[in-house]
Amino acid sequence: MKRESLHSLYRATMDGLTSSADLRIEELRRRWVVCDLPESKVAAEDLVELAGGDEAWARHAFDDFVRNGFVEHNYHHFLWRDAARKAVAASLTLLASIESAVMLRVQEIDLAKVETELDYQHGQILRAADGGSALPVTLALQRYFTTLVVSIGSLELMSRYAAINKASVCYGWAEHLRPGDIDDLGDWLVLLPEVIAGGGGRKAAHLCQAIKCLPFGAVLPELAAA
């Protein structure tokens, strides 16, 4: 049962780390990331006015925004999640802390069962980086790291990671990346599998931190001091 639950959580997380095939949902995601939505409060019926569509579409779209981290509940009502630079940096810092711990733990386990998937996801990152568009890169990065996290076999760890590891974070991250940052990410990701295979857990953990710092290096010290 535990293995089945872990697999289900992994698949649900991976499925969420994509852009939307629904053009109206994707347009609202793009408006969210540049803070171009009129109200912080949101309900399903508001989406009809924002994007068109009928009530059935609005309910489906609203569920999509909640599930993928664009909308959150504050015990009173639903709100669009904060897409500002500092909020995105905070989420990336939390992801990096889990990923760094995973980098140390994978040195003690056999990654053979996920090696094919890791190779595939790694190739997806490099292809996305060659394309030069930031969003495909951040989504591919998080699918790769999700595969590493699930390789530990811990449902608790995966649950904590999945709670933060949402498409919304990838959109926010991509919004602040510069073309040179994408080149750096591609270079570092070429190195990461070699470092992991070579038993360099600490170096791999440092690479995770460096990846998630782009382009928030100036913001991270403020978060540590908060």
C-alpha positions in Angstrom: 0.0 0.0 0.0 2.8 2.4 0.9 4.6 1.7 -2.4 1.3 2.2 -4.3 0.7 5.5 -2.5 4.2 6.7 -3.2 3.9 5.9 -6.9 0.5 7.6 -7.1 1.9 10.8 -5.5 4.9 10.7 -7.9 2.7 10.4 -10.9 0.3 13.1 -9.8 3.3 15.4 -9.1 4.9 14.7 -12.5 1.6 15.2 -14.3 1.2 18.6 -12.7 4.6 19.9 -13.8 3.5 20.9 -17.3 2.1 23.9 -19.1 -1.7 23.6 -19.6 -3.1 22.4 -22.9 -6.2 24.6 -22.2 -5.4 27.9 -23.8 -7.6 29.9 -21.4 -6.0 28.3 -18.3 -2.6 28.9 -19.8 -3.4 32.6 -20.5 -4.5 33.0 -16.9 -1.4 31.4 -15.6 0.7 33.8 -17.7 -1.4 36.7 -16.3 -0.9 35.4 -12.8 2.9 35.3 -13.1 3.1 39.0 -14.1 0.6 40.0 -11.4 -2.0 41.0 -14.0 -5.2 39.8 -12.2 -7.7 42.3 -10.8 -8.4 40.8 -7.4 -6.4 38.7 -4.9 -9.6 36.8 -3.9 -10.9 34.3 -6.4 -13.7 31.8 -6.8 -14.7 29.6 -9.6 -17.3 31.9 -10.9 -14.8 34.7 -11.3 -13.0 32.7 -14.0 -15.9 33.0 -16.3 -15.5 36.8 -16.3 -11.7 36.6 -16.5 -11.4 34.1 -19.3 -14.9 33.2 -20.7 -16.2 29.7 -20.8 -19.2 28.3 -18.9 -19.6 27.3 -15.3 -18.5 23.7 -15.9 -15.3 25.0 -17.4 -14.8 27.4 -14.6 -15.1 24.7 -12.0 -12.5 22.5 -13.9 -10.2 25.5 -14.3 -10.5 26.5 -10.6 -9.6 22.9 -9.5 -6.6 23.1 -11.9 -5.4 26.3 -10.3 -5.7 25.0 -6.8 -4.1 21.6 -7.6 -1.1 23.3 -9.3 -0.4 25.9 -6.7 -1.7 29.1 -8.3 -4.6 29.4 -5.8 -4.5 28.8 -2.1 -7.0 28.9 0.8 -6.5 31.1 3.9 -9.2 29.5 6.1 -11.7 32.2 5.0 -11.6 32.3 1.2 -9.4 31.4 -1.8 -6.7 33.7 -3.0 -4.3 33.8 -5.9 -0.9 32.8 -4.5 1.7 35.5 -4.2 3.7 35.5 -7.5 6.2 38.2 -6.3 9.9 37.6 -6.5 10.5 37.0 -2.8 7.7 34.5 -2.5 9.0 32.5 -5.4 12.5 32.6 -3.9 11.2 31.3 -0.6 9.6 28.3 -2.3 12.8 27.5 -4.3 14.8 27.7 -1.1 12.5 25.1 0.5 12.8 22.9 -2.5 16.6 23.2 -2.5 16.8 22.2 1.2 14.9 18.9 0.4 16.9 18.3 -2.8 20.2 18.8 -1.0 19.3 16.2 1.7 18.3 13.8 -1.1 21.7 14.4 -2.8 23.4 13.1 0.3 21.1 10.1 0.7 21.3 8.9 -2.9 24.9 8.0 -2.3 23.7 5.1 -0.1 21.1 3.6 -2.4 21.0 1.9 -5.8 19.5 4.2 -8.4 19.4 1.4 -11.1 15.5 1.3 -10.8 15.1 4.9 -11.8 18.2 5.3 -14.0 16.3 5.1 -17.3 13.8 7.7 -16.1 16.5 10.0 -14.8 18.4 9.8 -18.1 15.2 10.6 -19.9 14.3 13.6 -17.7 17.9 14.8 -17.9 17.8 14.8 -21.6 14.5 16.7 -21.5 16.2 19.5 -19.5 19.1 19.8 -21.9 16.7 19.9 -24.9 14.7 22.6 -23.2 17.8 24.6 -22.4 18.8 24.4 -26.1 15.4 25.9 -27.0 16.2 28.9 -24.8 12.8 29.3 -23.3 12.8 29.5 -19.5 9.5 27.8 -18.6 10.2 24.4 -20.3 13.6 24.4 -18.5 12.1 25.0 -15.0 9.4 22.4 -15.5 11.9 19.8 -16.8 14.2 20.6 -13.9 11.5 19.9 -11.4 10.5 16.6 -13.1 14.1 15.5 -12.9 14.4 16.4 -9.2 11.0 14.8 -8.5 12.4 11.5 -9.8 15.4 11.8 -7.6 13.3 12.5 -4.5 11.0 9.5 -5.2 14.1 7.3 -5.5 14.6 7.6 -1.8 11.4 5.6 -1.2 10.1 7.8 1.5 6.4 8.7 1.3 6.8 11.4 4.0 9.7 13.1 2.2 7.9 12.9 -1.1 4.7 14.3 0.4 6.6 17.3 1.9 8.3 17.9 -1.5 5.1 17.6 -3.5 3.4 20.1 -1.3 5.9 22.8 -2.5 6.8 21.4 -5.9 4.1 23.0 -8.0 3.8 24.3 -11.6 3.2 27.7 -10.1 6.7 27.8 -8.7 8.1 26.9 -12.1 6.2 29.7 -13.7 7.4 32.2 -11.1 11.0 31.0 -11.4 10.9 31.1 -15.2 9.6 34.7 -15.1 12.8 35.9 -13.4 15.4 33.9 -15.3 17.6 35.7 -17.9 19.0 34.1 -21.0 22.4 33.7 -19.4 20.8 31.9 -16.4 19.4 29.3 -18.7 22.8 28.6 -20.1 24.2 28.3 -16.6 21.4 25.9 -15.6 22.2 23.7 -18.7 25.9 23.6 -17.9 25.3 22.6 -14.2 22.8 20.0 -15.2 25.3 18.4 -17.5 27.5 18.0 -14.4 25.0 16.8 -11.9 24.5 13.1 -13.0 28.3 12.7 -13.1 28.7 14.2 -9.7 26.0 11.9 -8.3 27.4 8.8 -10.0 30.9 9.7 -8.6 29.7 9.8 -5.0 30.0 13.5 -4.6 27.0 14.1 -2.4 28.2 17.4 -1.0 29.1 18.7 -4.4 25.7 17.6 -5.7 24.0 19.3 -2.8 25.9 22.6 -3.6 24.8 22.3 -7.2 21.2 22.0 -6.1 21.6 25.2 -4.0 23.2 27.0 -6.9 20.5 26.0 -9.4 17.8 27.2 -7.1 19.6 30.5 -6.4 19.3 31.6 -10.0 18.3 34.4 -10.3 17.5 35.0 -6.6 21.0 35.3 -5.1 20.4 38.7 -3.7 17.1 37.6 -2.2 18.2 34.5 -0.3 20.3 36.3 2.4 17.2 38.3 3.3 15.2 35.2 3.6 17.8 33.6 5.9 17.7 36.7 8.1 13.9 36.8 8.3 
